[in-house]
Amino acid sequence: MTTANQMFLQARTFERKGQIESARALYQSILQSFPANTRARRSLADLDRRHPDRGEEPAQEEINALVLLVNRGAPAAAAAQAEQLLEGYPRSLALWNLLGLARASAGATGAAEEAFRRALDLAPGMADIHSNLGNALQQQGRIDDAIESFRRALQLRPDYPEAQNNLGNALRDKGATGDAIACYRRAIALRGDYVEAQVNLGAALRQRGDLDEAIEAYRRALEIRPNFALAETGLGTALKERGQYEEAVEAHRLALKHQPDHVAALKELGVALDGLGRFEEAAAVYRRVLAVAPGEAEAYRRLGALVKFAPGAPEIAAMERIHDGAPEQSETRGHICFALAKAQEDMGDLAQCFAYLSEGNAVRKAQLGYDGARDRAIFAAIRASADRIDGAKVDFAADPAPVVPVFVLGMPRSGTTLVEQVISSHSGVHGAGELPYATRYGEGLATGRTAITAGGIARFRAQYLDQLARRSGGAGFVTDKMPDNFRFIGLIAKALPEARIVHVARDARAVCWSNFRQYFAGAGLGFSYDLGDAVAYYRLYEGLMAFWEARLGDRVYRLSYEALTENQEKETRRLIAHLGLDWQEACLHPQKNARGVATASRRQIREKLYRGSSAEWRRFEPFLGGAFAALGS
């Protein structure tokens, strides 16, 4: 933590270098935080005596009044007063900095940037102002420029916890989650009670899939600041993603107790209740969100998945107003298009439903910037690496797995959630959901970006099994239903010979359509938002699965989704026997499985298996323009 003494010594250094304005601003900064600091007060007075021509700052009382306005949530008034004072003190570093803070608080980030740059013209060595500039740049979406500003602040003051935290936020926005985590940890090392950095650390760890560590970070934040709604909300989300849905609901309810109108708490509570199959409660929560924030488009989208809209429903008019007023490429426009599509389908207007779906998908594709060339390159690299992985000399006979992994994989929306629900209805199986660990530890090996060696494969095995054992819930078998693990089947078969691999196959047209009509919260399924991209990706998947089946034969168990729905008991008995489990009747009743589910199929799996869902796409066939012709009949 930067102390008053350290700031004082830095100010003296500025004086010796002749950087008088920087010294003056730092003395003033000390006095803002520590009004009774006599050393800073005397030094500032001495500086004014020795450099009277530089005494271009207003009285400290006027500066304090501006700070108070910003802190009380009146940034526009603070900005107006700062602008007025600057007419008399045009070289006031404190005023330019406060003007930037006020403008940023008011949402005028471009104008804030201008003010911070004026301040840096007067005192380029002020780490605080470089950090403030970085925040303004980040709010404009200029992430690389923001990172540069935060790093400049840290060059000037390495022990600056706020700049470390801000740099972490920018790196996380850029997708550099590991680097962000390191920044948050450095910020916490500098200031042990830095609760905001603890919450940000929890969010980054959760984003990376390190749920145990994320939960620990959120709980540490709550030790520092009990009843902190933001930390309780993050904790609830991490618990939900770990499969602890009941605990997640409790954490979100606590957050709402401490901040009743917290929209992000409310939304996450709805998601947790939805995942538990408590649909009416979830719908009530989303309606509560809309009562607090009527323009909350995501809440409309989530509500639409739980209710059936009737003609004349007031929600439809409200959604249409949001749609018409939202910028064309905004996140709000994307959410509301999917919500309106569901409403139009409920009312039987399939043409209008498809129009909204097409618009929403186009918005989402533009947001994610999907490029199929990257996927084609990844699939090619996986094929090219397969022989080297298969030829590696490894022997894991002396290294038994603590649990048996059961990989349930295939295309998204192919029925993997249903199959996991069937398997995890068995008392000897824990359903862990979609786990990121095969990708995190194995993608480099599978694509050849990491050197393919026996040691590397052994390391992947150890890392994966360690994480799986933590998620086992004490069961001997644990499912991992991350669908796109199909890309890594060669590595999985080599590194985890005891693993069961279940490939869920479904009608190609049903899969592509189901992906196109679904809004996915994550950024990893960019191919879903364009029918042509979805078909192209399906062909990549289809070719790679043929490649694995030719190499591995019956090592990969192929389960037809359609066959499962049409001959449930026969196919379920075959599946359970293949896994090496004893038969249990509960596997025939997956809708009774009470475990929480986070995927888009969470509503369907609470119902009995039904036939015919793979033909639902045909209702929209007149609008598809032959997009599925390449997939056959």
C-alpha positions, -999 to 999 in steps of 0.1 A, spaced: 0 0 0 13 35 -9 18 54 23 18 92 29 56 89 36 62 72 2 42 99 -16 61 126 3 94 111 -7 83 110 -43 72 146 -42 106 156 -29 122 136 -58 100 157 -82 113 189 -66 149 179 -70 143 171 -107 126 205 -111 92 189 -118 75 215 -96 39 210 -108 42 172 -101 56 179 -67 28 204 -59 1 180 -71 15 152 -50 16 173 -18 -20 183 -25 -29 146 -30 -14 138 4 -34 165 20 -66 153 4 -61 119 19 -43 130 51 -55 166 59 -34 166 92 -1 158 75 20 188 86 51 178 66 31 180 33 14 212 44 47 229 52 64 216 21 35 229 -1 37 263 16 75 264 11 71 254 -25 47 283 -31 71 307 -15 100 296 -36 80 294 -68 54 321 -66 50 322 -104 39 286 -103 12 291 -76 -17 284 -100 -39 262 -79 -71 273 -63 -76 272 -25 -76 237 -10 -112 243 2 -124 247 -34 -106 215 -44 -122 196 -15 -156 209 -25 -152 195 -60 -140 161 -46 -171 161 -24 -194 167 -54 -179 138 -73 -181 114 -43 -217 124 -37 -227 114 -72 -230 149 -87 -204 147 -115 -221 172 -139 -221 199 -112 -185 191 -103 -175 194 -140 -192 227 -144 -175 241 -113 -141 228 -124 -145 244 -158 -154 277 -142 -124 276 -119 -101 267 -148 -108 301 -163 -89 316 -134 -64 287 -130 -57 274 -165 -26 256 -153 -41 239 -123 -31 202 -124 -57 194 -96 -85 210 -115 -77 193 -148 -75 159 -130 -108 165 -112 -125 177 -144 -114 144 -160 -128 124 -130 -161 143 -131 -165 139 -168 -157 102 -167 -183 97 -139 -208 115 -160 -201 91 -189 -183 117 -211 -152 96 -215 -138 113 -246 -140 147 -228 -125 130 -197 -95 118 -218 -89 153 -230 -88 167 -194 -64 140 -182 -41 146 -212 -41 184 -203 -31 174 -168 -3 152 -180 10 180 -202 15 199 -169 29 169 -150 39 139 -171 52 121 -141 19 117 -122 11 80 -119 -24 87 -106 -33 106 -138 -19 80 -161 -41 55 -143 -72 78 -146 -65 82 -183 -63 44 -186 -98 41 -171 -112 67 -195 -96 49 -225 -109 15 -213 -144 29 -211 -141 39 -247 -131 4 -257 -95 14 -265 -81 -15 -245 -46 -15 -258 -42 22 -252 -56 17 -217 -31 -11 -210 -3 12 -221 -15 40 -197 -17 16 -167 17 2 -174 31 37 -176 15 44 -142 32 13 -128 66 23 -142 63 56 -123 50 40 -91 56 2 -90 38 -1 -56 5 13 -69 -23 -13 -61 -50 6 -79 -31 7 -112 -24 -31 -108 -61 -37 -104 -70 -15 -133 -44 -32 -155 -59 -65 -146 -94 -53 -156 -80 -42 -190 -62 -74 -196 -93 -94 -187 -112 -74 -213 -86 -82 -238 -89 -120 -230 -55 -123 -212 -71 -139 -182 -39 -154 -168 -21 -120 -169 -51 -103 -153 -50 -128 -124 -14 -121 -118 -22 -83 -117 -49 -88 -92 -27 -109 -70 0 -82 -71 -26 -56 -61 -37 -77 -32 -1 -83 -21 4 -45 -20 -28 -40 -1 -42 -69 18 -76 -54 24 -82 -44 -13 -117 -59 -15 -124 -48 -51 -93 -66 -63 -104 -97 -44 -137 -96 -62 -120 -90 -96 -97 -119 -88 -127 -141 -82 -143 -131 -114 -111 -138 -134 -106 -172 -118 -142 -181 -124 -138 -171 -161 -108 -194 -163 -127 -223 -147 -107 -223 -114 -139 -224 -94 -124 -235 -61 -100 -207 -61 -127 -182 -73 -149 -192 -44 -120 -187 -20 -114 -152 -34 -150 -142 -30 -151 -155 5 -119 -136 13 -136 -105 0 -166 -111 23 -142 -115 53 -128 -80 44 -162 -65 38 -191 -85 52 -225 -81 34 -208 -69 2 -234 -76 -24 -210 -77 -54 -189 -104 -37 -220 -123 -27 -232 -122 -63 -199 -134 -76 -198 -162 -50 -233 -173 -60 -223 -174 -97 -192 -195 -89 -211 -219 -68 -237 -223 -96 -210 -230 -121 -196 -256 -97 -229 -273 -96 -239 -261 -61 -271 -245 -72 -289 -244 -38 -259 -227 -22 -258 -203 -52 -295 -194 -46 -287 -186 -9 -257 -164 -18 -278 -144 -43 -306 -140 -18 -281 -127 7 -268 -102 -19 -304 -90 -25 -310 -87 12 -280 -62 14 -288 -45 -20 -325 -52 -29 -324 -37 -63 -291 -51 -75 -299 -60 -111 -269 -83 -116 -278 -102 -84 -313 -105 -94 -304 -118 -129 -280 -144 -115 -306 -156 -90 -330 -161 -119 -303 -182 -137 -297 -203 -106 -334 -210 -100 -338 -217 -138 -310 -243 -136 -327 -260 -107 -359 -263 -127 -378 -238 -105 -391 -221 -135 -420 -201 -120 -397 -187 -94 -371 -178 -120 -398 -160 -141 -409 -140 -111 -373 -129 -105 -369 -118 -141 -401 -98 -138 -387 -82 -107 -356 -73 -128 -378 -56 -153 -397 -37 -126 -363 -23 -114 -348 -19 -149 -375 -18 -176 -349 -17 -204 -331 -48 -193 -331 -67 -226 -314 -98 -213 -341 -103 -187 -367 -103 -214 -347 -129 -233 -345 -151 -203 -381 -146 -193 -392 -155 -228 -376 -189 -225 -398 -196 -194 -432 -183 -204 -455 -183 -235 -465 -149 -248 -500 -143 -260 -511 -117 -285 -515 -83 -269 -492 -92 -240 -477 -59 -226 -442 -73 -227 -443 -75 -265 -449 -37 -269 -422 -30 -243 -398 -52 -262 -406 -36 -295 -399 -2 -280 -365 -14 -267 -357 -29 -301 -365 3 -320 -345 24 -297 -314 2 -294 -283 9 -315 -282 -17 -344 -251 -35 -333 -256 -32 -295 -258 -61 -270 -293 -48 -261 -304 -52 -297 -291 -88 -298 -309 -99 -266 -342 -82 -275 -342 -98 -311 -340 -133 -296 -367 -124 -271 -390 -111 -298 -383 -141 -319 -396 -163 -291 -427 -142 -286 -435 -143 -324 -431 -181 -324 -454 -183 -294 -480 -164 -314 -475 -185 -345 -459 -159 -367 -430 -179 -380 -420 -155 -407 -416 -127 -382 -399 -150 -357 -373 -159 -384 -368 -122 -392 -360 -114 -356 -338 -145 -353 -319 -135 -384 -313 -100 -371 -303 -111 -336 -279 -137 -350 -263 -111 -373 -258 -87 -344 -242 -115 -323 -219 -126 -351 -207 -91 -356 -201 -87 -319 -180 -119 -318 -162 -114 -351 -164 -151 -360 -140 -162 -387 -144 -198 -399 -108 -198 -411 -96 -201 -375 -117 -233 -369 -105 -248 -402 -69 -242 -392 -75 -258 -357 -91 -289 -372 -63 -293 -397 -37 -290 -369 -55 -316 -348 -54 -341 -377 -18 -333 -384 -8 -339 -347 -28 -372 -343 0 -395 -354 26 -380 -330 2 -382 -301 -7 -418 -309 29 -427 -313 41 -413 -279 55 -440 -256 34 -437 -224 23 -463 -198 -1 -453 -170 -5 -488 -155 13 -476 -123 -7 -444 -122 -44 -454 -117 -70 -426 -121 -87 -415 -89 -120 -413 -108 -132 -426 -141 -139 -398 -166 -170 -401 -188 -167 -377 -217 -201 -369 -233 -193 -350 -265 -205 -340 -299 -220 -309 -315 -236 -284 -292 -274 -289 -291 -270 -326 -301 -284 -340 -269 -253 -341 -247 -271 -325 -217 -299 -351 -219 -273 -380 -221 -254 -366 -191 -286 -364 -172 -293 -400 -180 -259 -412 -169 -257 -390 -138 -291 -404 -126 -270 -434 -116 -259 -433 -80 -223 -441 -89 -219 -411 -112 -215 -374 -105 -225 -350 -133 -200 -323 -134 -213 -304 -165 -193 -286 -190 -157 -285 -178 -129 -264 -194 -100 -285 -184 -95 -306 -216 -92 -274 -236 -71 -256 -210 -45 -283 -205 -48 -302 -238 -55 -278 -267 -18 -270 -272 -9 -307 -274 -38 -316 -296 -30 -289 -321 8 -293 -320 14 -258 -306 30 -275 -275 57 -300 -281 41 -335 -282 62 -356 -258 54 -384 -233 60 -360 -205 35 -335 -219 9 -361 -223 15 -374 -187 12 -338 -175 -21 -333 -193 -33 -365 -176 -23 -355 -142 -37 -319 -145 -70 -331 -159 -75 -359 -134 -66 -336 -105 -93 -311 -115 -119 -339 -122 -113 -355 -88 -121 -321 -72 -154 -321 -90 -163 -358 -82 -186 -353 -53 -172 -386 -39 -185 -406 -69 -163 -431 -88 -174 -419 -122 -176 -382 -133 -191 -369 -165 -176 -340 -185 -201 -329 -211 -182 -302 -228 -194 -308 -263 -164 -296 -282 -141 -321 -265 -148 -341 -296 -118 -322 -310 -95 -338 -285 -106 -374 -287 -72 -386 -299 -54 -370 -269 -81 -382 -245 -79 -418 -257 -41 -417 -253 -37 -399 -220 -68 -413 -203 -71 -450 -213 -97 -456 -186 -120 -429 -198 -154 -437 -214 -161 -416 -245 -197 -412 -255 -203 -394 -289 -239 -381 -291 -250 -378 -328 -281 -361 -339 -297 -352 -373 -274 -325 -388 -302 -302 -398 -318 -303 -363 -284 -295 -348 -276 -266 -371 -311 -251 -366 -311 -255 -329 -277 -237 -327 -290 -209 -349 -320 -202 -327 -301 -202 -295 -283 -172 -278 -252 -185 -261 -238 -164 -233 -202 -174 -240 -181 -163 -269 -170 -198 -280 -197 -207 -304 -194 -180 -330 -203 -204 -358 -239 -206 -345 -250 -172 -356 -251 -178 -393 -267 -207 -410 -238 -210 -435 -212 -210 -408 -232 -235 -388 -233 -259 -418 -196 -254 -425 -187 -261 -388 -209 -292 -388 -190 -305 -418 -157 -300 -400 -171 -319 -370 -185 -346 -392 -152 -351 -409 -132 -351 -377 -155 -377 -361 -151 -400 -391 -113 -395 -387 -114 -406 -350 -138 -435 -357 -115 -448 -384 -85 -447 -360 -101 -457 -327 -130 -479 -337 -153 -488 -308 -132 -469 -283 -157 -442 -291 -193 -452 -282 -218 -436 -307 -252 -429 -293 -280 -417 -317 -301 -390 -301 -331 -400 -322 -326 -437 -313 -325 -428 -276 -358 -409 -278 -375 -436 -298 -362 -466 -279 -354 -452 -246 -350 -483 -224 -331 -503 -250 -306 -475 -257 -302 -465 -221 -295 -501 -210 -269 -504 -237 -252 -472 -227 -251 -480 -190 -237 -514 -197 -210 -499 -220 -199 -476 -192 -193 -506 -169 -221 -497 -145 -247 -518 -129 -283 -512 -141 -304 -487 -121 -340 -478 -130 -334 -442 -122 -315 -439 -155 -349 -442 -173 -362 -411 -155 -337 -384 -162 -364 -357 -157 -364 -366 -120 -327 -359 -117 -326 -329 -93 -290 -317 -102 -287 -282 -114 -281 -277 -151 -266 -245 -167 -270 -253 -204 -297 -241 -229 -314 -275 -226 -323 -270 -189 -360 -268 -195 -363 -298 -219 -345 -322 -195 -371 -315 -168 -396 -332 -190 -400 -368 -201 -382 -378 -233 -403 -372 -264 -400 -380 -300 -399 -358 -330 -378 -328 -317 -353 -334 -345 -380 -325 -371 -389 -291 -355 -367 -273 -379 -390 -282 -408 -415 -256 -396 -390 -230 -407 -379 -247 -439 -397 -221 -462 -374 -194 -448 -341 -212 -449 -333 -207 -486 -319 -242 -489 -292 -236 -463 -292 -272 -453 -290 -287 -488 -253 -296 -482 -263 -317 -452 -284 -342 -471 -318 -356 -462 
